[in-house]
Amino acid sequence: MKFSEKIKLLSNLYGIIPHYHDIWGRLHGASIEQTIKILLCMEIRAENDHTASLELARAYENIRQNPLPPVFTVEENSTIKLPILLEEKNELSWIKWSISEERGEKHEGETNLSTVQKSPTEPLEKLGIKRYLIPIQANLKLGYHNLSVRLSTGKLFNTFLIVTPQRAYHRISRCWGITVQLYSIKSKNNFGIGDLGDLNQLLNWTSKIGGRFVGLNPLYCLHTDDPHHISPYSPSTRRFLNPWYIDIQSIPEFMDSGTNNCKQLEIVNSLQKSPTVEYEKAVPLKNELLKNVFERFLKIHASKNTPRWQSFQKFIQKKGNTLNLFAKFETLRQHFQTPWFNWPNEAREKKDLEKYTTEKETLYRKFLQFIAEEQLQSVIASGKRTTPSVTLFLDFPVSADAGGFDTWYEPELYSLSAELGAPPDDFNPTGQKWGIVPFIPHKLVEKKFQPFIEMLRTAMKFAGIIRLDHIIGLMRLFWIPKGDKPNQGVYVQYPFKDLLGIVTLESVRNKCVVVGEDLGTVPETVRSKMEDKRIFTYKVLYFEKDTNGQFKKPDEYPLYALSTESTHDLPTLAGFWKGTDLSIRRKLNLISEEMYRKLKEQREEDKKKLIEVLISEGLLKSGEFSIQEIIEALLIFVAKTNSTLTAIQMEDLLATDTQPNLPGTTSEYPSWKIRLEKTLEEIQNCEKVSKLATTITKTRSTVKHL
């Protein structure tokens, strides 16, 4: 076998996609050199003919050692055909199987191999392997089960069987809600960063104006020692909360301590007035105050073993070793002030951590998580008590930062030699790097998807609705080898059926609606599966056009969808109408002058078509319109859509020009720093906003599903 054929075989085995079509239908391919680089990122040594041969031999031996897939996913009430990979020259006569359900039920059966159906096994046929599909008759409940297979030779093999529902949880009535970046909220009470106290107020106000949910940026912990690492989509972990969002003044021990008349009042006043979040000042201030509160907490509760101390201990016990290691990691980050892969060997490998940490420091980090979760749960409970009740709509990011807790906790799962991103396109000619690292697909499968399941449960624990950022990532992700440019990246395939099935199962178990982000680039195969599973699609006004380039009318939006006018990565309605985003992109040389003119022409055409559809829907009359009138008409247009859910950005309720994030930038644009133009108190008392919100509520209530 030639070297190139070996590389092709390995790329097929490990999910590297050799060719893909972009959204304009152009075909792109991965060269042998690119494929080898990605294989190396997966820890598959295939840089020459000898190592490629060794990797193929290893893959073959792995199949011989366990011919069952590590995980097998089936839908409830479907015919189960378990794949087993066997050498062509096998002498087997029968196969016995047994299933132990997670709640203890047992099932057994036997199959004659001569009657078993075979299926194509490309590329495995080149290794002399055939795939048999073993029929299993059993009435299985939803859940995670263990399946064993015994061959007639006496060998025993095991797999993890996941039985998933046909549909995700979707019992939610037509409603609308507000989306906001939590850090961006201004109020008279916070310390320059929107916090969970502000969120509580926002939920109550949302209920009063008729909204049923509040959508937020991811609330996961970033690098608490680094006020410059601020993107909520590049978290340190998808398991724990960001203590920057703690409402310090609501902690009982803060009220008792008398520190609410703190010396830092002048700093607080300055932070509250700033148009951007000054993390470099706000984070140290909050850390100092939180440490004071912790000392007070210990003094009041530890020695007396109060009920509150007991609650804290129960929290620690419930979270187990994961919280313990997270607390140590946070302390180590502060100690070394570098990503974990630059630490000494023992710290990287989680050995002798007490050498660098103290019990009190670790306890403090656990305390922060205790307070953050306590406050978030209180906010959720408060939202449920309102009439109508209000839930949280939380974002679930694609992955985590290379130097964060998740990669230190389970380094074998992630490729630190690659970065996720997007290939070049007409709007981002240089492509994108997202600053996060990918799961290695076959390693995740070997772990029986447990890390992904745990992270999903963490998200759904706090939310009635979650949005899977970049849902196409369940099927494929664009890997860029470290040091390479985005145009040198390659798509890698993920076990879509398994991941989507797990999302569906956890959705039902947690009674959580799932929305998949789709900005018009998701393949139709993924969309159809989402529709079948009742994973709500994501419909952004700017991209909803028919085949003639006309904007779709409200009754053309699908039922199981969330419609919205814009997102944090796109221009606000005011910015879109004024062309603010295009001007900034040109100013920062993100697009060429030629591309700027092309996009500006397209924008003017889009504006004209939007006016036409607004007039046809009776939301505008012919004539001249102010930008405010157009924005209000567009928001009502979105509210009229047939989709079950509608999300309205706070920035658009306030007619703000600036968008929260400008993709493709780092320090050139104040991404993840921009605060709202009005305080929470001003928003609540703003007659214009209240009137618009009332109209949106009324519009949503009168729309009839088609």
C-alpha positions, 0 to 999 in steps of 0.5 A: 500500500502506498504512503498516500493510501495509508494516509487516506485510510487513516484520515477515514478512520479518524474522521478527517474530511478530505473535501468540503463545499463552502456556502457558495458551493466552492469545493475545498480539499485537504492536501496530504501535508494538511491531513498529516498535520491534523493526524499529528494533532490527534496524536496519530503519528503518521509523518512517514511511511513507517509510522503510518504503517504502525498506526494502521497496525495499532488501529487493526489491533484495537478492533481485534481487542474489542470489535464493538464500538465503545459507544452505541446509540439507538432511538427508543422503540427502534430496531437495534442492530449492533455493529460488530467488526470481525475478521473475514476469516472468522469461525464463529457460529453464534453470539450471545448478548446481555444488557444491564439497564442503568436502573437494574433491568436485565435482558439477554439473547442469542443470535446465529451468525450465519443469519446476520446481515453484513454492511459495507465497511469501507475503509475497514475492508482494506484491513480485512474486516467485515461489519456484521449487524447483530439484531437485538430484541429488547424493550429498553428504557431511555438512558445509559446502559451496559451491553455485553457480547460473548462470542462462541469462542468464549471471548467477552466484549462490552459497549456503552449503549445509549437509548435516546428519545425520538424528540427533545423536550419541546413543551413550551408555549409561544413566547418571547424574551430579551437577550443581553450580555450580563457583564454589560448591564449598568445599575446603581448597585453593581461594581462596573460589571453586571451581576446576578443581582442585576439579573434578578431585577431583569427577570422581574422586569421581563415578566412585567413586560410580558417576556418569558425568558432572559438570554445570556452570554455563557456564565462559565468561569474564565481565568479569574486571575486574568482580567484581559481574558474576557471572551465568554466563548473561550471559558476556562471550563464548562463545568463551573461558574464565573465568580465575577458575576457574584452580587457581593452586596447580596452575600449575607456575610458582606452585609454583616461585615460593614464593608459595604461602606468600603474605601473603594467607593471612588473606584466604584463610582468611576466603574459605574460611569464608564461606557465599557467594563474596566476589567483591570480595575473591577476584577481586583476590586471584586476579588478583594471584597470577596476575600474579605467576605470569605474571612467573615464567613469563616469567622461566623460559621466554621467554628460554630458549625452553623446550618450555613456552614453545613450547607457549604460542606454539603455543596463541597461533598456533592461536587466531589473531586472535580470541585477540589481539583478546580479549586486547586487549579484556580490557586495554581493559575494565580500562583504561576500566572501562566497557562498550565502547560507551562507549569512544572511537571508535578503541577501539570500532572496533578502531583504534589499540588499541596506544594503550591497551594494551601487548604485555605486558598483552596477552600476560598475557591470552593466558597466562590462557587458555592456563592455563585451557584447559590445566587444563580439558583435564587435568581432562577427560583425568583423567576419561577415565582413571577407571573408569568414565570421567566426562565433563563436561556443560556449559551453553551460554547463550543469548547474551552481555552487551551490553558483552562481547567477543562484541558488540565483536568482531562488533557488526553481529551483535547488537542492542544496542537490545534485551534478551532475556527472557520475557513476564509469566506467572503465576509472574513477573507482571512478566516477565523481563529476562535481561541479554543481547542477541540475535543479529539473525537475518538478520545471522547468516544473512548470516554463514553462521552462522559465529559460532554454529558457532564457539561450539558447537565451543568448547562441544563441545570440552570436553564429552561432553554439552552443554545448550542453555539455552532451546532454544526460542531456536533457533526464537524469542526474546522481544525487549524494546526497551531501556528498555521493560518485559517486557510490551512485548516481542515474539517474533522468529523464528529460522531453526530448521531451519538452527540445529537442523541445525547443532547436529546436525552439530556434535554428530556431528562432536564426538561430543557428546550434546545436551540441550535445556532444556525447562521445560514451555513448549517448543511441541510442534513443537519437541519433535517435531523434537528427538525426530526429531533425537535431541536429548535433551529435559529433564524436570524432576520438578516439571513432569512431570504428565499431563493429569489433573495427576498426576505421571508415573511413572518408566516414562512418561518418554521414552527420549531425555531427561535427567531431573532433580529440579530446576535452578539456577533452581528450588527445591531439594527441601528448599526446595520442601518447606518452601516456602522459595522462595515465602516469599522471593518474597513477602518480596521482593514478586516475587509478590502476597499473593494469588499467594503464597496461590494458589501455596502451595495448589498446592504443598501439592497437589503435595506430596500428589501426590508422596507418592502417587506415591512410595508407589505406586512403593514408595519410601515406606510409608504414615505420617509422613516426615521431609523427609530421607526424602522427598528421598531417595525423590524422588532415587531416583524420578528415578533410576528414570525411563526416561530415558537420562540422570539428573542429580542436583543436589549441593544435593539430595544435601546436602538444602540449602534455598537455590537457586543463582539466584532469577530476577527478582532482581538484588541482592535475593537472593545469586544465583550466590554461595551456596556448598555447605554442606559442603566437598568433603572433607566430601562425599567422607567423608560416609557418608550421601551415599555411601550415597544415591549408591550407591543411585542408581547401583544403581537406574539399573543395574536400570532397563530401557528401555521 
